[in-house]
Amino acid sequence: MSASGWTAAARPTEPARSSSTGRLLLAFALCGLLLAGATVATGAALLYGSGALSVEVEEKGGGDSVRLSLPGGVVLALARLVPGPALSGIPDEARRALPALASVCRELERVPDAVFLSVESPGERVSVEKRAGELLIHADTAEERVRVAIPLRALSRIARAADKRGGGPPEPPDP
C-alpha cells in the first residue's frame, strides 16, 4: 500500500478517469438532445394539433405555381389577432349565415370520410371531400390545378367563435 492509500493494482489510472469523464459528457449531451427533441415535438404538436391549411395553385403550360401551408395553430392565432373593427365590415348576409356555418363544421367533423361533390366534364374536374379531418377542394382545368386543404377542427373553432361573438375573433382552443 502506498502513502495515498491505494495499492498498485487498485489505483485509478488516467485513461480510466478520462473515459468516465467522457461517458459523463456523452450522457449530458444525450440528455440535452432528448430535451431539445421533446421541445421540438411538443411545439410541432401544438402548431399542427389542428391540422394544416394548405393551398396550391399551379398554372399549366409552364406558368407560375403558388404553394402555401400554415399549421392550424398559426391560423387560429392569426384569426385572434384580427381587430374587432375590421370584422365589423362583414356583410349582414354573411353574419346571418355564421350559425349555419358553425353547425355545418361541427357535423362535418363527426361524419365519416366521404366525397360530397365530384363533377367531371371534358377538360375539367372539381371535387369536394372530407378525408382525415380535412375538407379537400380540388379543381383541375385545362389552365390550372387548384388544391385546398382546410383542417375542419380549425375551421370549426373559427366558425363557432365568430358565431358566438357576432363575427369577433375566435375563442381559445377547447381544453
N, C-alpha and C positions, 0 to 999 in steps of 0.2 A: 504494500500500500504506500502511496506517495504522500507528500505533505498536503496535497489538495484533497485527500480522502478518496481518491479514485484509484482503483487498481489499473494496471496497464490494460487489461482486457476490457474493462467496463467504461473507460474514459471515452466520451463522445469525440468523434473526430470532426474536422472541419467539413468534409463532404456531407456528413450526416446532418450537421447543423444547417448548412445551406440548402439541403434537399427538403428539410422540414419547413424552412422559411419559404422556399419555392412553392411547396404544397399549400401553405397558408395563403400566399399571394394568389395562387391559382383558385383557391376556394373563394376568396374575396371577389376576384374577377368574375367567377361564375355566378356568385350571388348578385353582383351588380348587373350582369347580363340578364339574369332571370327577372330582376326587379324592373329593368328597362323594358323587357319584353312584355311583362304583365301590365305595365303602364300603357304601352302602345296598344295592346289588345283591349284594355278597358276603354281607352279613348275611341278606338275603332267601333267597339260595341255601342258606345253612347252615340256616336255620329251616325252609324248605319243601322241602329236599332229600329228605325222607322223606314228602312229601305233606302233606295237612292232614286232620285229623279234624274232621268236621262232623256236627252233629246238629240237625235241625229238627223241631219238633213244632208242629203248627198245629191248634187246635181249630176245627172248622167251626161255622158259625152265629154268628159274631161272638165266639168265645171267645178265650182267650189264645193267644199264639204265643211259642215259645222258639226261639232260634237261637244255636248255639254253634259256633265254628270255631276250632280251635287248630292251629298249624303242627306237623307231625310232630316236628320238633326239640324243640319245647316239651313235647310228650307224652313223648318219650324222657327229657328232662331231669327232668320231674316224676316219672316212674317211678323214676328213680335216687334221688330224694330220699325215697322210701318207706322207713322204717326197717325193718330185718330183723325185729324183734319183731312189727311189725304184720302181716308176711307169715306169721308162724307160725300164724295163725288160719285159713289156707286149709284147707278140708276135705280129708281124705285122698283122697277120691274125685276131687276136682279136681286134687290134686297128682299122682295117678297118671295123669291124662289129659294132663299137660303134654308128655310126649314126643310123643304123638299130635298135639297142637295145634301143636307146633313143626314136625312133619313136614308137616302139612296146610298150614301157612303157607308153607313152602318150596315145596311143589308148586303152590300157588295162584299164587305169583309166576311160576312157569315156564309155566303153561298159558295158551293164548290167551284173549282176552276171550270170555266166554260167559255165558248165563243159566243158573243152576243150579236155580232154583226159580221157578215162576210159577203162582200159584193164584188163580183168579177165581171169585167166587160173587156172587149178587145183592147189590150194595151194598158189596162188599169185594174188595180186590185186594192180594196180597202177592207180592213178588219179591225174589230174592237173585241178584246177578250180579257178575261181575268185569269192570271196564271201566277201562282206562288205569291199571292198577296199584292200583286201589281195590276193596274189597269194598263193594258198594252194597246196602243193605237198604231196601226201600220198602214201606210198608203204608198203604193208603188205605181207610178205612172211612167209614161214614156220620157218625161222630162226630169223627174226626180224621185227619190225614195226618202220617205219620212218615217222615222221610228220614234215613238214617245212611250216612255215607261213611267207611270206615276204610282208611287207607293200608296196603297189605299189607306194604310194606317195614318200616314201624314196628312193625306187629303181629308180624311175623316175628322182628324183633330182640328184642322183649319176650318172646315165647314161648320163643325159644332160650335167652335168659339165664335166664329163670325155670326152665326145664328143667335147665340146667347147674348152677344154684345151689339147686335144690330150692325154688324159689319166691322166691329172692332178687331183688335189683334187677337191671335189665338191664346187660349188658356195654356198654362203649363201642362206638361205631359201627365197622364194618369199615373199614380204611384204603382 
